[in-house]
Amino acid sequence: MYVFVYLYFCICRFETGYLTLKLWLAEAKNKEWEVPLDKLWQHVVVVACQNSGTKRLDMIGLLLKILELYQDQVTQEPVSLPKMDLGLLKPLWKLYCTVLCDIEEKDKKYELMPDIVRALSELFLMVECLSKELGLGVDLVTELWAEDTFMELFKQVTLKE
């Protein structure tokens, strides 16, 4: 089923695939279907990275639903779950950091943060909580942060001493 939905995203209209997957995820939670969340996660992250604007926000919403389903499964049977590839979020993490830096640099005082910042903040907060629960906190940091970022932080720390 998930392959069918993914093909809709690639071949057919985005809206059809999005609505189908949104309904399917809602039903999966209610009916406890066995959904291959790790594979679905990969496809939805790719689609989120390929799109922009409202479509990206829609995909982030689906990622949040997938994480919610995954978290429910973790509490029930954590041993038998396949590991979700959190490294796929790296392009979204870079986008998040870039937007936050742009807001800081332009010294804009937003009453409301842009939608993408709010959506990605929620996504990364949920990813962080889940990775801590699974004991993958260090893996998450090393997968999302670029090596040059680590070097920059290391320089800052050593210069302060």
For each residue, the residues with C-beta under 8 A, 3 or more apart:
1: 4 5 24
2: 5 6 35 36 39 40 43
3: 6 7
4: 1 7 8
5: 1 2 8 9 17 20 21 24
6: 2 3 9 10 17 43 47
7: 3 4 10 11 12
8: 4 5 11 12 13 16 17 20
9: 5 6 12 14 17 18 43 47
10: 6 7
11: 7 8
12: 7 8 9 16 17
13: 8 16 17
14: 9 17 18 51 55
15: 18 19
16: 8 12 13 19 20
17: 5 6 8 9 12 13 14 20 21
18: 9 14 15 21 22 55 58 59 62
19: 15 16 22 23
20: 5 8 16 17 23 24
21: 5 17 18 24 25 44 62
22: 18 19 25 26 61 62 65
23: 19 20 26 27
24: 1 5 20 21 27 28 35
25: 21 22 28 29 35 62 65 66 69
26: 22 23 29 30 65
27: 23 24 30 31 33
28: 24 25 31 32 33 35 69
29: 25 26 32 65 68 69 72
30: 26 27
31: 27 28
32: 28 29
33: 27 28
34:
35: 2 24 25 28 40 69
36: 2 39 40 82
37: 40 41 66 69 70 73 82 84
38: 41 42 82 83 84 85
39: 2 36 42 43
40: 2 35 36 37 43 44 66
41: 37 38 44 45 63 66 70 84 85 88
42: 38 39 45 46 85 88
43: 2 6 9 39 40 46 47
44: 21 40 41 47 48 59 62 63 66
45: 41 42 48 49 59 63 88 89 92
46: 42 43 49 50 88
47: 6 9 43 44 50 51 59
48: 44 45 51 56 59 60 62 63 92
49: 45 46 88 91 92
50: 46 47
51: 14 47 48 55 56 59
52: 55 56
53: 56 57
54: 57 58
55: 14 18 51 52 58 59
56: 48 51 52 53 59 60 116
57: 53 54 60 61 115 116 119
58: 18 54 55 61 62
59: 18 44 45 47 48 51 55 56 62 63
60: 48 56 57 63 64 92 119 120 122 123
61: 22 57 58 64 65 119
62: 18 21 22 25 44 48 58 59 65 66
63: 41 44 45 48 59 60 66 67 123
64: 60 61 67 68 122 123 126
65: 22 25 26 29 61 62 68 69
66: 25 37 40 41 44 62 63 69 70
67: 63 64 70 71 123 126 127 130
68: 29 64 65 71 72 126
69: 25 28 29 35 37 65 66 72 73
70: 37 41 66 67 73 74 81 84 130
71: 67 68 74 75 126 130 133
72: 29 68 69 75 76
73: 37 69 70 76 77 81
74: 70 71 78 81 130 133 134
75: 71 72 78
76: 72 73
77: 73 80 81
78: 74 75 81 134
79:
80: 77
81: 70 73 74 77 78
82: 36 37 38
83: 38 136
84: 37 38 41 70
85: 38 41 42 88
86: 89 127 131 136 139 140 143 144
87: 90 143 144
88: 41 42 45 46 49 85
89: 45 86 92 93 123 124 127 143 144
90: 87 93 94 143 144
91: 49 94 95
92: 45 48 49 60 89 95 96 120 123
93: 89 90 96 97 124 144 145
94: 90 91 97 98 146
95: 91 92 98 99 116 120
96: 92 93 99 100 116 117 120 121 124
97: 93 94 100 101
98: 94 95 101 102
99: 95 96 102 103 114 116 117 120
100: 96 97 103 104 117
101: 97 98 104 105
102: 98 99 105 106
103: 99 100 106 108 110 113 114 117
104: 100 101 107
105: 101 102
106: 102 103
107: 104
108: 103
109:
110: 103 113 114
111:
112:
113: 103 110 117 118 121
114: 99 103 110 117 118
115: 57 118 119
116: 56 57 95 96 99 119 120
117: 96 99 100 103 113 114 120 121
118: 113 114 115 121 122
119: 57 60 61 115 116 122 123
120: 60 92 95 96 99 116 117 123 124
121: 96 113 117 118 124 125
122: 60 64 118 119 125 126
123: 60 63 64 67 89 92 119 120 126 127
124: 89 93 96 120 121 127 128
125: 121 122 128 129
126: 64 67 68 71 122 123 129 130
127: 67 86 89 123 124 130 131 140
128: 124 125 131 132 137 140
129: 125 126 132 133
130: 67 70 71 74 126 127 133 134
131: 86 127 128 134 136 137 139 140
132: 128 129 135 136 137
133: 71 74 129 130
134: 74 78 130 131
135: 132
136: 83 86 131 132 139 140
137: 128 131 132 140 141
138: 141 142
139: 86 131 136 142 143
140: 86 127 128 131 136 137 143 144
141: 137 138 144 145
142: 138 139 145
143: 86 87 89 90 139 140
144: 86 87 89 90 93 140 141
145: 93 141 142 149 150
146: 94 149 150
147: 150 151
148: 151 152
149: 145 146 152 153
150: 145 146 147 153 154
151: 147 148 154 155
152: 148 149 155 156
153: 149 150 156 157
154: 150 151 157 158
155: 151 152 158 159
156: 152 153 159 160
157: 153 154 160 161
158: 154 155 161
159: 155 156
160: 156 157
161: 157 158
